[in-house]
Amino acid sequence: MIKRSLAILFLLLAVFAAQDAEAKAVRKDPSKIFRSDLDGDAKIEIIRVEDIPGAGKGSKVIVSRRDHTDVASFTVSGVFKKLEIIDLNVDDYKQIAVSSRGDDGSANLVIYSFKNNEFSCVFSVGSKYGIDTDFNTALGRVKIGKQRRVTDGSSYTDIPEWDVWVWSGDKFIRE
């Protein structure tokens, strides 16, 4: 009976320690902790973004189970700006879209799919002229700014021209 009580006590201490670690991470920067069922198994995964030491070195996106066991991760270059959890195929297998800013001011976007406890890159792009996303439409849409030529073709303007990419069911294609 004493062994069982001690085992339960140690288990409770481990759970409280894990919850305390998560609470400290949330207090440190709550904008970098996300929760979602990424793989349709009805269990919530914890997604956290950790800065890689050194100015502008990048960020690591880590997925953990509720018991705080790390499952998978990927790195993103530049300074973290935003993370969106999306379901491009509406099949309960989510994608993670991460926006960042490079040292040269360029906008970066990576989209990773999470399936079978692994990430695979679905889309990756960078642009000095900006990136705009709209994942709230029936088709996920990404607009990528590029340099625009003056009408006579002799030089470039500061106003970007936009390439639009839409989700086709398994990849993004130019619209």
Legacy VTK file of the C-alpha trace (Angstrom):
# vtk DataFile Version 3.0
C-alpha trace
ASCII
DATASET POLYDATA
POINTS 175 float
0.000 0.000 0.000
2.861 2.374 0.836
4.584 1.643 -2.504
1.363 2.384 -4.355
0.860 5.645 -2.425
4.446 6.687 -3.175
4.008 5.858 -6.867
0.858 7.982 -7.009
2.620 10.807 -5.151
5.569 10.752 -7.590
3.176 10.687 -10.541
1.295 13.697 -9.188
4.562 15.551 -8.572
5.644 14.864 -12.171
2.311 16.141 -13.507
2.504 19.299 -11.363
6.113 19.903 -12.431
5.138 19.589 -16.122
2.177 21.936 -15.641
4.450 24.391 -13.810
6.976 24.306 -16.676
4.189 25.039 -19.184
2.813 27.825 -16.972
6.278 29.433 -16.771
6.633 29.258 -20.569
3.207 30.859 -20.983
4.053 33.621 -18.494
7.342 34.232 -20.323
5.672 34.687 -23.726
2.066 33.492 -24.054
2.007 34.460 -27.745
4.361 31.561 -28.468
2.251 28.739 -26.976
-0.608 27.233 -29.006
-2.940 24.271 -28.519
-4.720 22.303 -31.230
-5.568 18.770 -32.312
-3.139 18.649 -35.244
-3.688 15.065 -36.364
-7.393 14.397 -35.828
-6.912 11.957 -32.930
-9.092 14.020 -30.539
-6.027 14.761 -28.369
-4.732 18.291 -28.051
-1.096 18.894 -28.976
0.922 21.760 -27.522
2.773 23.844 -30.100
5.453 26.167 -28.804
7.868 28.504 -30.523
11.341 28.903 -29.028
13.838 31.477 -30.215
17.204 30.137 -31.322
19.896 32.033 -29.366
21.460 34.953 -31.244
19.764 37.939 -32.858
17.613 36.906 -35.792
18.937 33.333 -35.865
15.462 31.877 -36.164
12.933 29.926 -34.173
12.164 26.317 -33.475
8.534 25.171 -33.630
8.013 22.164 -31.353
4.958 19.932 -31.002
4.462 18.135 -27.684
1.840 15.797 -26.296
-0.108 16.718 -23.158
2.497 14.825 -21.102
5.059 17.321 -22.518
6.861 14.695 -24.582
8.289 16.405 -27.664
7.050 14.684 -30.818
8.383 16.695 -33.761
9.916 20.056 -34.611
11.092 22.258 -37.441
13.111 25.465 -37.623
12.220 28.784 -39.198
14.777 31.381 -40.261
14.479 35.012 -39.216
12.556 36.655 -36.404
9.237 34.951 -35.534
6.158 37.067 -36.336
3.056 34.866 -36.423
1.852 31.254 -36.285
-1.462 30.093 -37.742
-2.977 26.625 -37.415
-4.957 25.866 -40.552
-6.716 22.897 -42.167
-6.239 23.370 -45.916
-7.908 20.079 -46.895
-10.593 20.190 -44.180
-9.600 16.628 -43.222
-8.667 17.197 -39.539
-4.935 17.003 -40.383
-3.740 20.520 -39.654
-0.951 22.584 -41.123
1.152 25.129 -39.291
1.892 28.380 -41.141
4.722 30.454 -39.674
5.592 33.988 -40.747
8.971 35.492 -39.952
11.120 38.483 -40.909
14.662 38.066 -42.261
17.694 40.182 -41.341
17.330 42.007 -44.663
13.689 42.879 -43.890
12.270 40.219 -46.190
9.037 38.453 -45.265
9.179 34.649 -44.984
6.403 32.080 -44.866
6.652 28.329 -44.293
3.751 25.899 -44.095
4.280 22.456 -42.597
1.816 19.582 -42.520
1.705 17.369 -39.401
0.843 13.711 -39.965
1.989 10.483 -38.261
3.985 12.540 -35.733
6.129 14.066 -38.494
6.313 17.409 -40.247
6.614 17.798 -43.989
7.094 21.155 -45.698
4.136 22.025 -47.913
5.175 25.542 -48.954
8.079 27.891 -48.355
8.650 31.358 -49.778
10.435 34.614 -49.031
9.943 38.077 -50.509
11.473 41.494 -49.976
8.145 42.965 -51.129
5.823 41.316 -48.628
3.619 38.254 -48.187
-0.094 38.269 -47.438
-2.104 35.187 -46.457
-5.799 34.386 -46.364
-6.580 30.950 -44.976
-10.194 31.804 -44.120
-11.438 31.228 -47.663
-12.465 27.907 -49.229
-9.050 27.805 -50.909
-6.033 28.840 -48.871
-4.489 31.849 -50.596
-0.978 33.299 -50.422
-0.016 36.570 -52.115
3.693 37.108 -52.746
4.993 40.569 -53.522
7.554 40.948 -56.283
9.260 43.870 -57.926
7.124 45.633 -60.553
8.497 47.061 -63.778
7.532 50.518 -64.954
5.134 50.392 -67.926
7.862 50.998 -70.484
9.922 48.171 -68.932
12.972 50.367 -68.394
13.099 50.279 -64.578
11.305 49.104 -61.431
8.883 50.847 -59.076
8.605 50.589 -55.298
4.996 49.387 -55.581
4.950 45.578 -55.541
3.205 43.359 -58.029
1.441 40.370 -56.472
1.648 36.697 -57.446
-1.325 34.801 -56.021
-1.037 31.117 -55.064
-4.017 28.953 -54.054
-4.254 25.539 -52.420
-5.190 22.810 -54.929
-5.667 19.933 -52.496
-2.070 18.760 -52.303
0.045 21.823 -53.141
-0.124 25.536 -53.853
-0.462 26.526 -57.515
-0.216 29.955 -59.141
-3.652 31.436 -59.742
LINES 1 176
175 0 1 2 3 4 5 6 7 8 9 10 11 12 13 14 15 16 17 18 19 20 21 22 23 24 25 26 27 28 29 30 31 32 33 34 35 36 37 38 39 40 41 42 43 44 45 46 47 48 49 50 51 52 53 54 55 56 57 58 59 60 61 62 63 64 65 66 67 68 69 70 71 72 73 74 75 76 77 78 79 80 81 82 83 84 85 86 87 88 89 90 91 92 93 94 95 96 97 98 99 100 101 102 103 104 105 106 107 108 109 110 111 112 113 114 115 116 117 118 119 120 121 122 123 124 125 126 127 128 129 130 131 132 133 134 135 136 137 138 139 140 141 142 143 144 145 146 147 148 149 150 151 152 153 154 155 156 157 158 159 160 161 162 163 164 165 166 167 168 169 170 171 172 173 174
